[in-house]
Amino acid sequence: MSTAPQKAAIIGGGVIGGGWAARFLLNGWDVAVFDPDPEAARKIGAVLDRARASLPALYDRALPPEGRLSYCDSSEAAVAGADWVQESVSERLELKHKVYAQIAAVLPEGGFIASSTSGFKASDLAAGGAPVVVVHPFNPVYLLPLAEISGAPELRAKAIPVVRAIGMHPLEMKTEIDAFIGNRFQEAIWREALWMIRDGIATTSDIDDAIRMGFGLRLAQMGLFETYRLAGGEAGMASYMEQFGPSLHWPWSRLTDVPELDAALVATISDQSDAQSGHLSIAELETLRDDNLVAILRGLRRTGSGAGGVITAHEAQLETGGEIDGLPITQRRAVPVTWTDYNGHMNEAAYLEFGTWATDGMMRTVGADDAYVASGKSFFTVDTRIRYLDEVHRGAVLTATTQVLEGVGKKMKLFHRLYKDDGTLAATIETLLLHTDLTTRRACPPEPHVQAALETLAAAHAGRPAPGAGGPVGQR
C-alpha cells in the first residue's frame, strides 16, 4: 500500500541547506524550502542538478521517485505539516535563536529542529527553550553519509532512524563538545597547514598532494586507528604505540599555536590556490569532486568498507520488482558517469553489465537465488546479443523487463528490454544460458522448483511481441 511522502522543511538554502534538500528529495521526501535570498531557487537548482547526476549513481537499484520541491515565503509556512525540520542558517547564535522562536511556534506535536551547525553545542542552541538537536553533515550532504548527532537523548533517538532512512550514517555523540568530532580533526589539519605555508615549508598544492596521494586514501577506508594498527605490524596497536608514542613529545606539530591570518598570509594562500586550481571554475570543481566521490564510494561498496557499507545497507531497503505490460521488472537503476564514454553516452560494456544484472533478477525470480548458487547450482551464459536503439546518458534511469523465451531442460533463454523513464526503448538484450553444476562445471537440469517456475513464465510470456519489437509501454 502506498503512503503519502514525508515532508522535510529546509530553513536556509545555502550550500548545506541545498545539500539537505537534495538528499531528502532524491529519497522520496517532499521538501519545502525557506530562504529569503532571491537567488535561493537558482542556487538550490544547481545543487540538485549535481545531486541527480551523482547520488543515484552510487546504487545498483533505483532510488524512490523524487519528492516534490516547493519554496515558501516564511519559515512558518515551510514548517507547517513537516515531519523533519532542518535548520541551516548562518553560524550566528543570535540569528539561530531568532529562527528557532519562529519555528517552535508552529512545530507539529512532538516535533523538533535539527541544526546543521558546524560548532555550536545543542545545549547552547536550545537555550531559548526550542527543542533542538545537532545533526551536523559534511559537504556535499547528498553524497557524504556522515551526520554527527548531539543533544538531548530523546531527540537523538528521534533523529537517528530518519538519518539512516535517507542513506546516512548517524554518529551519535553522548557527550557534548564544541565542533564535534569531524570538524576538530579538520581544524587540526587546517592549523598545521597554515603554519607550513606561513613558514614557507609547503604550498597549498604540496599539502593537498600529501593528503590525496597518501594518508587521505588510507583514512577513507579505515579511519585513523585501524590505519595505525596496521602500522604496528603483527603485534597491532600496542606495538605501534610503543614504537611511535615517544614522537608525541617531539616538536613535529604547532597545533598548540595559531598563525596570525594577516594580509600577507591570506594573499599567499589565495595566490597559491589560484595557481593550483584557478583554471577550473567552482562548478567544474564541484562536478569533479562529485564524480571522484562516486568512484571512491562505489569502490568501497565492493568490500563493504567504511562509507561503502552504509550505501549497501541503504540500497537493501530500496524497492524492487513490479512489471511493465505483464513482464517482470528485473533491474532498475541510474547510469553512473563510470558507465559513459568519451562521447558522453553509455558504453557497450555497460549494456552488457546491465543485462547481466537483469538476468540475475530473473534467476532470483525463478528461485535460482544466492542460496541456490551457494548450494552448487547456477546458470552460465553461452550467448548474448545486444541491439542499441537509443542513446543513454549519465543520470538516466533504466528499467529492464525480462521475457522468458525458453525454459525447457537445461536452457534458459531470456529477452531483456531496456526502457528509459520516458518510455523509449533504449536497447534489447537476448541471452542464452545453460544450467550448470558448479562442482563438475557441466550442464545439468535445474532443480524441480526452478524448472517449474521457468516453464510457467515461458508459457505466460509466449504471447508477448516477438523479440526485436518493443511493444507499448504500460503504466509503471
Summary of the structure (lengths in Angstrom):
residues: 476
radius of gyration: 26.5
end to end distance: 15.0
largest distance: 79.7
contacts: 1475
relative contact order: 0.08
helix: 44%
strand: 20%
